Amino acid sequence: AQSVSQHNHHVILSEAASLELGCNYSYGGTVNLFWYVQYPGQHLQLLLKYFSGDPLVKGIKGFEAEFIKSKFSFNLRKPSVQWSDTAEYFCAVNANGGSQGNLIFGKGTKLSVKP
Amino acid sequence: NAGVTQTPKFQVLKTGQSMTLQCAQDMNHEYMSWYRQDPGMGLRLIHYSVGAGITDQGEVPNGYNVSRSTTEDFPLRLLSAAPSQTSVYFCASSYSSTASYEQYFGPGTRLTVT
């Protein structure tokens, strides 16, 4: 069965530090990849997505992610975090070749940014 | 547009009770789904629908029932609540059943079963 692994359960950073959150998936076929963010008390919002083309994708709020097919990875990065980035981040994969919108989510990484 | 709305926001049930979680979207989206979110588990798909009259099971469908009589509404029914169903439930919708379209999530319903 397909699965998504997020390596870090909780990351604590100071403002201006750089961020990299790991995401690996297990599926050998075509995948669509997503990062969602959930701010405290709010619903999930899409940060960025990858379907094809340039493996480096840029999202909202200065986030970017790189798809490395050989490593089955889709890590999320931000060069300089802010206190307002405190949230839970979810990596998700669609592994049905796009035929259905079903997403498989990782368990999430909680990011705490200290002012 | 209100987007995806869910009611109620909070609910406490006793074991064995039944209830319906409501989900509605006003974006004329074809695809709708229900997830549950548990601490340390991420989101897991319960049921989904690719259009009115069409539903299918996700990863964790046991104990839940759905129907899709209109494009706008996708209620989730708990048939006989159990403590294991204590969770936060999110409804989501997307323009199409293909993954090329962003899924929009509702604000969630926090359910406690005692």
Interface residues (C-beta under 8 A of the other chain):
Chain A: V4 Q6 H9 N32 Y36 Q42 H43 L44 Q45 L46 K49 F51 F90 A92 N94 N96 G98 S99 Q100 G101 N102 L103 I104 F105 G106 K107 G108
Chain B: V4 Y31 S33 Y35 G40 M41 G42 L43 R44 L45 Y48 V50 G58 F90 A92 S94 S96 S97 T98 A99 S100 Y101 E102 Q103 F105 G106 P107 G108
